[in-house]
Amino acid sequence: MINAQPKRAIRRRVLGVEIEAHPVVFPVSAIIVVGFVIATAAAPRRAMMLFDYLQTTIAEQFSWLYLAAMTGFLLFAIYLCFSRFGNILLGKDGERPEFSTMTWFAMLFSAGMGIGMLFFGVAEPMLHFVDPPNLRNGVIANAESLAAARGAMGITLFHWCLHPWALYSLVGVSLAYFSFRRGMPLSFRSVFYPLLGKRIDGWLGDSIDILSVVATLFGLATSLGLGAKQINAGLSYVFGLPQSTTVQIILIACITMLAVGSLLSGLHVGVRRLSELNMVLAGSLLVFLFVAGPTVYLLGAVVDNAGAYAERLPHASFWTASYAESSKSDWLASWTLFYWGWWIAWSPFVGMFIARVSRGRTIREFITGVLLVPSGVAIVWLTGFGNTAMHQEIYKSLDPHAATITNFYDYTPQQYDVQIIDPASGLPQSEDGAWLIGATANGVASPQGVQMRQSPSGLLTKSGNAVEYVRGVLVHAGTWTPYHPTVEERFHGPFKSEHASLSLSGYLTEPVLTSSHRSKVDTSATAMFVMLRSYPFPTVTALLGVLCVILFFVTSSDSASLVADIIASGGSPNPTVGTRLFWGILEGVLASVLLLAGGLKALQTGSITIGLPFCVLIILMCISLLKALREEVDAPEIR
């Protein structure tokens, strides 16, 4: 038995609620998160520029590391599964699994990527379909063609299947092995004992755990923001509820309360039951698409997509754009590197959670389940949503009578108000057409704009000051000083627009306006609801989709709160009620404040930035795990 324990957690009773916290990890993590919220709220433009700079630098300098590491994690996971270490139990000899296999699968998926697949399940395949990246072997697919559709699904599945789940399986198996097998605290510092020895009890171990807590909170807060946007979009679509930051913050507050209630009820009641219910509802929505939609086409697409993914997997796993033009490098940074950094930033949360619910399983069973089951579900899920959306675009244009032979419904393009963009500046115009309207320097979340004219030389000016955009922020021309428009300079009126008939692809790519004509619709968040409108019972299915997002929202939130609490309490697998409340509420506050300040984009890029040091940590984690497994097999008495 390894006999190394970190600093003993402090237990106190405050206002009748028991609190258990690590004396260093808990306060430092809380201070970092709260400090980040305050700084971002105070200077959102500077924060956005800084984090965009960091993201760009990481994409340019460390793309090779992300690509090599993620592919290495996949290969290492496969090796562990088939190696002599596969039969090692993640627990004491003879221990049985804590949860049934089906419940385990449901908890894996609900706490992992469920909310992301709902958000991007329609939008990502459609965006690749409309604008094919043409990354492989010089083969060019025409936009919105059959070849483009197959390529779009291959790209999407590459981002959502084996690679991220291999990463999660390695983090999870490492934590489960050292905690349940070696008797150490369920904490990230424990994994590094074979490399650091008793130094994990010092500042090195504290730093590892603090980074884990911060990455978990940052990663989840962005997902809460995305979830709030999609819930708001669905309620707006069904009930006409306005889409605004205020509504989204109210939604975050309400769902955070649900998540806290689920968290307080415990892992065996709240998280477990919600995960099981969520899989039933999400599965029902997926079955509906297969039955009501082009059934035979979707069944064939499942097989074809698996082939497209397998075909793309070897090349894409090692493709760094070193021999590609700049546009392809930009595409790699915007998609694959973004996802890899995002998954790495999420790995403390998902890895810790699946470790916590996987006690009593062998390494082979653990890795096989974590790799294959969610990846298989992802193939079927993304086919159901992505191919259904693309089918509406492709076969209607190929065969106008397709509705009579492929179980089609009404795919008639819908009428939308589309913002008019000035061709010279690329900026929208006000309703009278006299002014160009720039996006506010306050960030993505605000619908306001800044009024500007374009000079004969091409410079945009306002009040005699030349302005330009640097990293998505409006600044004084020639400097990096953010431009602060006065109240009089801010645009509050309607944008100039035209009424246009748009299919789903047009809806995703055109600047669609809200009914007030004062801001644009977040089309990525509403794409799923637009697609569902072409089938029977659109209101019912839209509400079912909103409910699925809410439940994924709640399960992700309470799972991440539990993980942050486990780490911050010094590795206790069952933390106290008081600290669970603290982390659950802090997550909602973090997401709300950043959404209000327009800093959601900064938080998103901040999560990718945190992924860089964590990538190095996970590489060292794999080395440490391999060392410990070899020691156990060669000298079993070390346990």
C-alpha positions as CSV (number, residue, x, y, z in Angstrom):
1,M,0.0,0.0,0.0
2,I,1.3,3.4,-0.9
3,N,1.4,5.5,2.2
4,A,1.3,9.1,1.0
5,Q,-1.4,11.5,2.1
6,P,-1.7,15.2,1.3
7,K,-2.4,17.8,3.9
8,R,-5.3,16.8,6.0
9,A,-8.6,18.5,5.0
10,I,-10.1,21.0,7.4
11,R,-13.6,20.3,8.6
12,R,-15.7,23.1,10.1
13,R,-19.4,23.7,10.7
14,V,-20.5,27.1,9.4
15,L,-24.1,28.3,9.9
16,G,-25.1,24.7,10.7
17,V,-23.6,23.3,7.5
18,E,-20.5,21.1,7.6
19,I,-17.6,22.1,5.3
20,E,-14.6,20.0,4.4
21,A,-11.8,21.8,2.4
22,H,-8.1,21.4,1.6
23,P,-6.3,24.3,3.4
24,V,-4.5,25.4,0.2
25,V,-6.4,24.0,-2.9
26,F,-9.8,25.3,-1.8
27,P,-9.0,28.9,-1.1
28,V,-6.5,29.4,-3.9
29,S,-8.8,27.9,-6.5
30,A,-11.7,30.1,-5.3
31,I,-9.5,33.2,-5.3
32,I,-8.3,32.5,-8.9
33,V,-11.8,32.0,-10.3
34,V,-13.3,35.0,-8.5
35,G,-10.3,37.1,-9.4
36,F,-10.7,36.1,-13.1
37,V,-14.4,37.0,-13.0
38,I,-13.7,40.5,-11.5
39,A,-10.9,41.2,-13.9
40,T,-12.8,40.1,-17.0
41,A,-15.9,42.1,-15.9
42,A,-13.8,45.2,-15.3
43,A,-11.9,45.0,-18.6
44,P,-13.7,42.7,-21.0
45,R,-12.1,44.2,-24.1
46,R,-8.5,43.8,-22.8
47,A,-9.4,40.3,-21.6
48,M,-10.8,39.3,-25.0
49,M,-7.7,40.6,-26.8
50,L,-5.3,38.9,-24.4
51,F,-7.0,35.5,-24.6
52,D,-7.4,35.7,-28.4
53,Y,-3.7,36.4,-28.6
54,L,-2.9,33.4,-26.4
55,Q,-5.2,31.2,-28.5
56,T,-3.5,32.3,-31.7
57,T,0.0,31.8,-30.3
58,I,-0.9,28.4,-29.0
59,A,-2.4,27.4,-32.4
60,E,0.7,28.7,-34.2
61,Q,3.4,27.3,-31.9
62,F,1.9,24.2,-30.3
63,S,-0.4,22.7,-32.9
64,W,2.1,19.8,-33.3
65,L,1.9,19.1,-29.6
66,Y,-1.8,18.9,-29.5
67,L,-2.0,16.7,-32.5
68,A,0.8,14.4,-31.4
69,A,-0.4,14.2,-27.8
70,M,-4.1,13.4,-28.7
71,T,-3.1,10.7,-31.2
72,G,-0.6,9.3,-28.6
73,F,-3.3,9.2,-26.0
74,L,-5.4,7.1,-28.3
75,L,-2.6,4.7,-29.1
76,F,-1.6,4.4,-25.4
77,A,-5.2,3.7,-24.4
78,I,-5.4,0.9,-27.0
79,Y,-2.1,-0.5,-25.8
80,L,-3.3,-0.6,-22.1
81,C,-6.5,-2.3,-23.1
82,F,-4.7,-5.2,-24.8
83,S,-1.6,-5.4,-22.6
84,R,-0.9,-7.6,-19.6
85,F,-2.3,-4.8,-17.4
86,G,-5.8,-5.1,-18.8
87,N,-7.0,-7.5,-16.1
88,I,-6.0,-5.2,-13.2
89,L,-9.0,-4.3,-11.1
90,L,-9.7,-0.6,-10.4
91,G,-10.4,-1.5,-6.8
92,K,-9.5,-4.1,-4.2
93,D,-9.4,-7.7,-5.4
94,G,-12.9,-9.2,-5.6
95,E,-14.7,-5.8,-5.6
96,R,-17.8,-5.5,-7.7
97,P,-18.9,-2.5,-9.8
98,E,-20.8,0.2,-7.9
99,F,-23.3,0.8,-10.7
100,S,-24.9,-1.4,-13.3
101,T,-23.5,-1.4,-16.8
102,M,-26.4,0.5,-18.4
103,T,-26.4,3.1,-15.6
104,W,-22.7,3.4,-16.0
105,F,-23.0,4.0,-19.8
106,A,-25.7,6.7,-19.2
107,M,-23.6,8.5,-16.6
108,L,-20.6,8.4,-18.9
109,F,-22.4,10.0,-21.8
110,S,-24.6,12.5,-19.9
111,A,-21.6,14.0,-18.0
112,G,-19.3,14.0,-21.0
113,M,-20.4,15.6,-24.3
114,G,-24.2,15.3,-24.3
115,I,-24.9,19.1,-24.3
116,G,-22.2,19.7,-26.9
117,M,-23.7,17.1,-29.3
118,L,-27.1,18.8,-29.0
119,F,-25.6,22.2,-29.7
120,F,-23.3,21.2,-32.6
121,G,-25.1,18.1,-33.8
122,V,-26.8,20.0,-36.7
123,A,-24.6,23.1,-36.9
124,E,-21.1,21.5,-37.3
125,P,-21.9,19.0,-40.1
126,M,-23.9,21.7,-42.0
127,L,-21.1,24.2,-41.7
128,H,-18.6,21.7,-43.1
129,F,-21.1,20.8,-45.8
130,V,-21.7,24.4,-46.9
131,D,-18.0,25.2,-46.8
132,P,-16.0,22.0,-47.4
133,P,-12.4,22.4,-46.0
134,N,-10.9,20.1,-48.7
135,L,-8.0,19.1,-46.5
136,R,-7.1,15.8,-47.9
137,N,-4.9,14.9,-50.9
138,G,-6.0,17.9,-52.9
139,V,-9.5,16.3,-53.5
140,I,-12.0,19.2,-53.8
141,A,-15.7,18.6,-53.0
142,N,-18.2,21.0,-54.3
143,A,-20.2,22.8,-51.6
144,E,-23.5,21.2,-50.7
145,S,-22.8,18.1,-52.8
146,L,-23.0,14.4,-51.9
147,A,-19.2,14.2,-51.6
148,A,-19.2,17.3,-49.4
149,A,-21.8,15.7,-47.1
150,R,-19.8,12.5,-46.6
151,G,-16.6,14.6,-46.0
152,A,-18.5,16.8,-43.5
153,M,-19.6,13.7,-41.5
154,G,-16.1,12.3,-41.5
155,I,-14.7,15.5,-40.1
156,T,-17.4,15.8,-37.5
157,L,-17.0,12.3,-36.3
158,F,-13.2,12.7,-36.1
159,H,-13.8,15.5,-33.6
160,W,-16.3,13.7,-31.4
161,C,-15.4,10.0,-31.4
162,L,-12.3,8.0,-30.3
163,H,-9.7,10.8,-29.7
164,P,-11.5,12.7,-26.9
165,W,-12.7,9.5,-25.2
166,A,-9.2,8.0,-25.2
167,L,-8.1,11.1,-23.4
168,Y,-10.9,10.8,-20.8
169,S,-10.2,7.1,-20.4
170,L,-6.6,7.6,-19.6
171,V,-7.3,10.4,-17.0
172,G,-10.1,8.3,-15.5
173,V,-8.2,5.1,-15.3
174,S,-5.2,6.9,-13.7
175,L,-7.3,8.5,-11.0
176,A,-9.3,5.3,-10.4
177,Y,-6.2,3.1,-10.2
178,F,-4.3,5.2,-7.7
179,S,-7.4,5.9,-5.5
180,F,-9.3,2.6,-5.6
181,R,-6.4,0.3,-6.1
182,R,-3.5,2.0,-4.2
183,G,-5.6,3.6,-1.5
184,M,-4.7,7.2,-2.2
185,P,-7.0,10.3,-2.1
186,L,-9.1,10.7,-5.3
187,S,-7.1,13.7,-6.4
188,F,-4.8,14.5,-9.4
189,R,-1.8,14.8,-7.2
190,S,-2.0,11.1,-6.3
191,V,-1.4,10.1,-9.9
192,F,2.1,11.6,-9.8
193,Y,3.3,9.7,-6.8
194,P,5.5,7.3,-8.8
195,L,7.3,10.3,-10.3
196,L,7.3,12.8,-7.4
197,G,7.1,10.6,-4.4
198,K,6.1,12.4,-1.2
199,R,6.6,15.7,-2.8
200,I,3.0,15.5,-3.9
201,D,2.2,16.6,-0.4
202,G,3.9,19.9,-1.0
203,W,3.4,22.9,-3.4
204,L,3.8,20.7,-6.5
205,G,0.8,18.6,-5.5
206,D,-1.2,21.7,-4.5
207,S,-0.4,23.3,-7.9
208,I,-1.6,20.3,-9.8
209,D,-4.9,20.1,-7.9
210,I,-5.5,23.9,-8.2
211,L,-5.0,23.8,-12.0
212,S,-7.5,20.8,-12.1
213,V,-10.1,22.7,-10.2
214,V,-9.7,25.9,-12.3
215,A,-9.8,24.0,-15.6
216,T,-12.9,22.2,-14.5
217,L,-14.8,25.4,-13.5
218,F,-13.7,27.3,-16.6
219,G,-14.6,24.4,-18.9
220,L,-18.0,24.0,-17.5
221,A,-18.8,27.7,-17.3
222,T,-18.5,28.0,-21.1
223,S,-20.8,25.0,-21.6
224,L,-23.3,26.6,-19.2
225,G,-23.2,29.7,-21.4
226,L,-23.8,27.6,-24.6
227,G,-26.5,25.6,-22.9
228,A,-28.3,28.8,-21.8
229,K,-28.1,30.1,-25.3
230,Q,-29.7,27.0,-26.8
231,I,-32.4,26.8,-24.2
232,N,-33.2,30.5,-24.8
233,A,-33.2,29.8,-28.5
234,G,-35.6,26.9,-28.1
235,L,-38.0,28.8,-25.9
236,S,-37.8,31.7,-28.3
237,Y,-38.6,29.4,-31.2
238,V,-41.6,27.8,-29.5
239,F,-43.0,30.6,-27.2
240,G,-41.5,33.8,-28.7
241,L,-39.4,34.4,-25.6
242,P,-36.9,37.1,-26.4
243,Q,-33.3,36.1,-26.9
244,S,-31.2,38.3,-24.6
245,T,-28.4,38.1,-22.1
246,T,-30.9,38.9,-19.3
247,V,-33.1,35.9,-20.2
248,Q,-30.0,33.6,-20.4
249,I,-28.8,34.7,-17.0
250,I,-32.2,34.0,-15.5
251,L,-32.1,30.5,-17.2
252,I,-28.6,29.9,-15.7
253,A,-29.9,30.9,-12.2
254,C,-32.9,28.5,-12.5
255,I,-30.9,25.6,-13.8
256,T,-28.1,26.1,-11.3
257,M,-30.7,25.7,-8.6
258,L,-31.9,22.5,-10.1
259,A,-28.2,21.3,-10.4
260,V,-27.6,22.2,-6.7
261,G,-30.7,20.2,-5.7
262,S,-29.5,17.3,-7.8
263,L,-26.0,17.6,-6.3
264,L,-27.3,17.7,-2.7
265,S,-29.4,14.5,-3.3
266,G,-26.2,12.6,-4.0
267,L,-24.5,10.6,-6.7
268,H,-26.9,7.6,-6.4
269,V,-30.1,9.6,-6.5
270,G,-29.7,13.0,-8.4
271,V,-26.9,12.4,-10.9
272,R,-27.8,8.8,-11.5
273,R,-31.6,9.3,-12.0
274,L,-31.2,12.4,-14.2
275,S,-28.6,10.7,-16.3
276,E,-31.0,7.7,-16.9
277,L,-33.9,10.0,-17.7
278,N,-31.8,12.1,-20.0
279,M,-30.7,9.1,-22.1
280,V,-34.3,8.0,-22.5
281,L,-35.5,11.4,-23.7
282,A,-32.5,12.0,-25.9
283,G,-32.9,8.5,-27.3
284,S,-36.6,9.2,-28.0
285,L,-35.7,12.3,-30.0
286,L,-33.1,10.4,-32.0
287,V,-35.5,7.5,-32.7
288,F,-38.1,10.0,-33.8
289,L,-35.7,11.4,-36.5
290,F,-34.9,7.9,-37.7
291,V,-38.7,7.0,-38.0
292,A,-40.2,10.3,-39.2
293,G,-37.2,11.2,-41.4
294,P,-35.6,9.4,-44.3
295,T,-35.2,6.1,-42.5
296,V,-33.4,4.0,-45.1
297,Y,-31.0,6.9,-46.0
298,L,-30.1,7.4,-42.3
299,L,-29.5,3.7,-41.7
300,G,-27.2,3.6,-44.7
301,A,-25.5,6.8,-43.6
302,V,-24.6,5.3,-40.2
303,V,-22.5,2.6,-42.0
304,D,-21.2,5.0,-44.6
305,N,-20.2,7.6,-42.0
306,A,-18.3,5.0,-39.9
307,G,-16.4,4.2,-43.1
308,A,-15.8,7.9,-43.8
309,Y,-14.5,8.3,-40.2
310,A,-12.2,5.3,-40.5
311,E,-10.9,6.6,-43.8
312,R,-10.1,10.0,-42.4
313,L,-8.8,8.8,-39.0
314,P,-5.1,8.0,-40.0
315,H,-4.5,11.1,-42.1
316,A,-6.3,13.6,-39.8
317,S,-4.7,12.2,-36.7
318,F,-1.3,13.4,-37.9
319,W,-2.2,16.4,-40.1
320,T,-0.7,19.6,-38.7
321,A,-1.0,21.8,-41.9
322,S,2.8,22.2,-42.1
323,Y,2.6,21.8,-45.9
324,A,-0.7,23.6,-46.3
325,E,-1.6,27.2,-47.2
326,S,-2.7,29.6,-44.5
327,S,-6.4,29.2,-45.0
328,K,-6.1,25.5,-44.1
329,S,-4.0,26.3,-41.1
330,D,-6.7,28.8,-40.0
331,W,-9.3,26.0,-40.5
332,L,-7.2,23.6,-38.3
333,A,-6.9,26.2,-35.6
334,S,-10.6,27.0,-35.7
335,W,-11.8,23.4,-35.6
336,T,-9.5,20.6,-34.7
337,L,-7.1,22.5,-32.4
338,F,-10.0,24.2,-30.8
339,Y,-11.6,20.8,-30.0
340,W,-8.4,19.2,-28.8
341,G,-7.6,22.1,-26.5
342,W,-11.2,22.1,-25.3
343,W,-11.3,18.3,-24.6
344,I,-8.0,18.6,-22.7
345,A,-9.3,21.4,-20.6
346,W,-12.4,19.3,-19.9
347,S,-10.4,16.1,-19.0
348,P,-10.1,16.9,-15.3
349,F,-13.9,17.0,-15.0
350,V,-14.9,14.1,-17.2
351,G,-11.9,11.9,-16.2
352,M,-12.5,12.5,-12.5
353,F,-16.2,11.8,-12.8
354,I,-15.9,8.6,-14.8
355,A,-13.3,7.4,-12.4
356,R,-15.7,8.1,-9.5
357,V,-18.5,6.0,-11.1
358,S,-16.2,3.2,-12.3
359,R,-14.9,1.5,-9.2
360,G,-14.8,-2.3,-9.4
361,R,-14.1,-2.5,-13.2
362,T,-11.0,-3.8,-14.8
363,I,-8.7,-1.6,-16.8
364,R,-9.7,-3.4,-20.0
365,E,-13.4,-3.1,-19.3
366,F,-13.0,0.5,-18.3
367,I,-11.1,1.6,-21.4
368,T,-13.3,-0.5,-23.8
369,G,-16.5,0.9,-22.4
370,V,-15.2,4.5,-22.3
371,L,-13.8,4.3,-25.9
372,L,-16.4,2.4,-27.8
373,V,-19.8,3.1,-26.2
374,P,-19.8,6.9,-26.3
375,S,-18.1,6.8,-29.8
376,G,-20.7,4.5,-31.1
377,V,-23.5,6.6,-29.7
378,A,-21.8,9.7,-31.2
379,I,-21.8,8.1,-34.7
380,V,-25.5,7.3,-34.5
381,W,-26.4,10.6,-32.9
382,L,-24.5,12.8,-35.3
383,T,-25.8,10.8,-38.2
384,G,-29.3,11.2,-37.0
385,F,-29.1,15.0,-36.7
386,G,-26.3,15.9,-39.2
387,N,-27.5,13.7,-42.0
388,T,-31.1,14.6,-41.5
389,A,-30.2,18.3,-41.9
390,M,-28.0,17.7,-45.0
391,H,-30.7,15.5,-46.5
392,Q,-33.0,18.5,-46.5
393,E,-30.5,20.4,-48.6
394,I,-29.3,17.7,-51.0
395,Y,-32.2,15.6,-52.0
396,K,-34.7,18.4,-52.4
397,S,-32.4,20.0,-55.0
398,L,-31.7,16.7,-56.7
399,D,-35.2,15.5,-56.9
400,P,-38.2,17.9,-56.4
401,H,-40.5,14.9,-56.0
402,A,-38.4,13.3,-53.2
403,A,-41.1,14.0,-50.7
404,T,-43.3,11.3,-52.3
405,I,-40.6,8.6,-52.1
406,T,-38.3,9.2,-49.1
407,N,-40.7,9.9,-46.3
408,F,-40.2,13.6,-46.6
409,Y,-42.2,16.4,-45.1
410,D,-42.3,20.1,-45.9
411,Y,-38.8,21.4,-46.6
412,T,-39.9,24.7,-48.1
413,P,-37.4,27.4,-47.3
414,Q,-38.7,29.8,-44.6
415,Q,-38.8,33.6,-44.7
416,Y,-36.4,35.5,-42.5
417,D,-35.2,39.1,-42.2
418,V,-31.5,39.1,-43.2
419,Q,-29.2,41.9,-42.3
420,I,-27.8,44.0,-45.2
421,I,-23.9,44.1,-45.2
422,D,-22.0,46.9,-46.9
423,P,-19.8,45.2,-49.5
424,A,-16.9,47.7,-49.1
425,S,-16.5,47.5,-45.3
426,G,-18.1,44.2,-44.5
427,L,-20.2,45.9,-41.8
428,P,-24.0,46.0,-41.4
429,Q,-26.0,49.1,-42.1
430,S,-28.6,51.0,-40.1
431,E,-32.2,51.0,-41.3
432,D,-31.8,54.2,-43.2
433,G,-28.6,53.0,-44.8
434,A,-26.6,56.1,-43.9
435,W,-24.4,54.6,-41.2
436,L,-22.3,51.5,-41.0
437,I,-22.8,49.7,-37.8
438,G,-19.8,48.0,-36.1
439,A,-20.1,45.2,-33.5
440,T,-19.7,46.6,-30.0
441,A,-16.2,46.4,-28.4
442,N,-18.0,45.0,-25.4
443,G,-18.0,41.5,-26.8
444,V,-20.1,38.9,-28.4
445,A,-22.9,38.9,-25.8
446,S,-24.1,42.5,-26.4
447,P,-26.5,43.4,-29.2
448,Q,-25.3,47.0,-29.4
449,G,-23.2,48.5,-32.1
450,V,-21.0,51.6,-32.8
451,Q,-22.0,53.9,-35.6
452,M,-19.2,54.5,-38.1
453,R,-18.6,56.1,-41.5
454,Q,-16.1,54.9,-44.1
455,S,-13.7,57.6,-45.4
456,P,-12.5,57.7,-49.0
457,S,-9.2,56.2,-47.9
458,G,-11.1,53.2,-46.5
459,L,-10.6,53.9,-42.8
460,L,-13.7,53.7,-40.6
461,T,-14.2,56.8,-38.5
462,K,-16.4,58.0,-35.7
463,S,-16.3,61.5,-34.2
464,G,-13.2,62.2,-36.1
465,N,-11.3,59.2,-34.7
466,A,-10.1,56.5,-37.0
467,V,-10.9,53.0,-35.6
468,E,-10.2,49.4,-36.6
469,Y,-10.7,45.9,-35.4
470,V,-7.9,44.0,-33.6
471,R,-8.6,40.5,-32.4
472,G,-12.4,41.1,-32.5
473,V,-12.2,44.3,-30.5
474,L,-12.8,47.9,-31.8
475,V,-9.6,50.0,-31.1
476,H,-8.1,53.3,-32.0
477,A,-6.4,52.9,-35.4
478,G,-2.7,52.2,-35.2
479,T,-2.9,51.2,-31.5
480,W,-4.1,48.4,-29.3
481,T,-6.1,50.8,-27.1
482,P,-9.8,49.7,-27.0
483,Y,-12.2,52.3,-28.3
484,H,-14.8,53.2,-25.7
485,P,-17.9,54.6,-27.5
486,T,-20.0,57.1,-25.6
487,V,-23.7,56.6,-25.1
488,E,-24.5,58.9,-28.0
489,E,-22.2,56.9,-30.3
490,R,-23.7,53.6,-29.5
491,F,-26.3,52.3,-32.0
492,H,-29.7,51.4,-30.5
493,G,-31.9,51.4,-33.6
494,P,-32.9,48.6,-36.1
495,F,-30.5,47.3,-38.7
496,K,-31.3,47.6,-42.4
497,S,-32.6,44.2,-43.7
498,E,-34.4,42.4,-46.5
499,H,-36.9,39.6,-46.4
500,A,-35.4,36.4,-47.8
501,S,-36.3,32.7,-48.2
502,L,-33.6,30.6,-46.6
503,S,-33.1,26.9,-46.3
504,L,-31.2,25.5,-43.3
505,S,-27.8,26.1,-44.9
506,G,-28.7,29.7,-45.7
507,Y,-30.0,30.2,-42.2
508,L,-26.7,29.1,-40.7
509,T,-24.5,31.3,-43.0
510,E,-26.6,34.5,-43.4
511,P,-26.9,37.3,-40.8
512,V,-30.5,36.5,-39.6
513,L,-32.1,39.2,-37.5
514,T,-34.4,39.0,-34.5
515,S,-38.0,40.2,-34.8
516,S,-36.9,43.6,-33.4
517,H,-34.2,44.0,-36.1
518,R,-31.8,45.2,-33.4
519,S,-29.5,42.1,-33.1
520,K,-28.6,38.9,-34.9
521,V,-30.0,35.4,-34.1
522,D,-27.4,32.9,-32.8
523,T,-28.1,30.5,-35.7
524,S,-25.9,27.8,-34.4
525,A,-28.0,27.5,-31.2
526,T,-31.3,27.5,-33.2
527,A,-30.2,25.2,-36.0
528,M,-31.6,22.1,-34.4
529,F,-35.0,23.7,-33.9
530,V,-35.1,24.9,-37.5
531,M,-34.3,21.4,-38.7
532,L,-37.0,19.9,-36.5
533,R,-39.7,22.2,-38.0
534,S,-39.7,20.2,-41.2
535,Y,-41.2,17.2,-39.4
536,P,-44.5,16.4,-37.6
537,F,-45.1,17.8,-34.2
538,P,-42.4,20.5,-34.4
539,T,-43.5,22.1,-31.1
540,V,-43.4,18.9,-29.2
541,T,-40.0,17.9,-30.6
542,A,-38.6,21.4,-29.9
543,L,-39.8,21.2,-26.3
544,L,-38.3,17.7,-26.0
545,G,-35.0,19.1,-27.4
546,V,-35.1,22.0,-24.8
547,L,-35.8,19.5,-22.0
548,C,-32.8,17.4,-23.1
549,V,-30.5,20.4,-23.1
550,I,-31.8,21.3,-19.6
551,L,-31.1,17.8,-18.3
552,F,-27.7,17.7,-19.9
553,F,-27.1,21.1,-18.5
554,V,-28.0,19.9,-15.0
555,T,-26.1,16.6,-15.1
556,S,-22.9,18.4,-16.4
557,S,-23.2,21.1,-13.8
558,D,-23.7,18.8,-10.8
559,S,-21.1,16.4,-12.1
560,A,-18.5,19.1,-12.5
561,S,-19.4,20.6,-9.0
562,L,-18.9,17.2,-7.5
563,V,-15.5,16.8,-9.2
564,A,-14.3,20.3,-8.2
565,D,-15.4,19.6,-4.6
566,I,-13.6,16.2,-4.5
567,I,-10.3,17.8,-5.6
568,A,-10.7,20.9,-3.4
569,S,-11.6,18.8,-0.3
570,G,-8.3,16.9,-0.6
571,G,-9.6,13.8,-2.4
572,S,-12.6,12.8,-0.4
573,P,-14.9,10.8,-2.7
574,N,-18.0,12.0,-0.8
575,P,-17.5,15.7,0.0
576,T,-19.6,17.6,2.5
577,V,-22.9,19.5,1.7
578,G,-21.5,22.9,2.4
579,T,-18.7,22.8,-0.2
580,R,-21.0,21.2,-2.8
581,L,-23.2,24.2,-2.4
582,F,-20.3,26.6,-2.7
583,W,-18.9,25.1,-6.0
584,G,-22.4,24.6,-7.5
585,I,-23.4,28.2,-6.9
586,L,-19.9,29.6,-8.0
587,E,-20.3,27.8,-11.3
588,G,-23.6,29.6,-12.0
589,V,-22.2,32.9,-10.9
590,L,-19.1,32.5,-13.0
591,A,-21.1,31.8,-16.2
592,S,-23.6,34.6,-15.5
593,V,-21.1,37.3,-14.8
594,L,-19.0,36.5,-17.8
595,L,-22.1,36.3,-20.0
596,L,-23.2,39.7,-18.7
597,A,-19.8,41.2,-19.2
598,G,-19.5,39.9,-22.7
599,G,-16.6,37.7,-21.7
600,L,-17.9,34.3,-22.7
601,K,-15.5,34.3,-25.7
602,A,-12.6,35.2,-23.4
603,L,-13.6,32.3,-21.1
604,Q,-13.8,29.9,-24.0
605,T,-10.3,30.8,-25.3
606,G,-9.1,30.8,-21.7
607,S,-10.2,27.2,-21.4
608,I,-8.1,26.3,-24.5
609,T,-5.1,28.1,-23.0
610,I,-5.5,26.1,-19.8
611,G,-5.4,23.0,-22.0
612,L,-1.8,23.6,-22.9
613,P,-0.2,23.0,-19.4
614,F,-2.7,20.2,-18.8
615,C,-1.6,18.5,-22.0
616,V,1.9,18.3,-20.6
617,L,0.5,17.1,-17.2
618,I,-1.5,14.3,-18.9
619,I,1.6,13.1,-20.8
620,L,3.5,12.9,-17.5
621,M,0.4,11.2,-16.0
622,C,0.6,8.4,-18.6
623,I,4.3,7.9,-17.8
624,S,3.5,7.7,-14.1
625,L,0.6,5.3,-14.6
626,L,2.7,3.0,-16.8
627,K,5.5,3.0,-14.2
628,A,3.0,2.0,-11.4
629,L,1.4,-0.7,-13.5
630,R,4.7,-2.3,-14.2
631,E,5.7,-2.2,-10.6
632,E,2.4,-3.9,-9.6
633,V,2.7,-6.7,-12.2
634,D,6.4,-7.3,-11.5
635,A,6.2,-6.9,-7.7
636,P,2.6,-7.3,-6.5
637,E,3.6,-6.9,-2.9
638,I,3.9,-3.1,-3.4
639,R,0.2,-2.8,-2.9
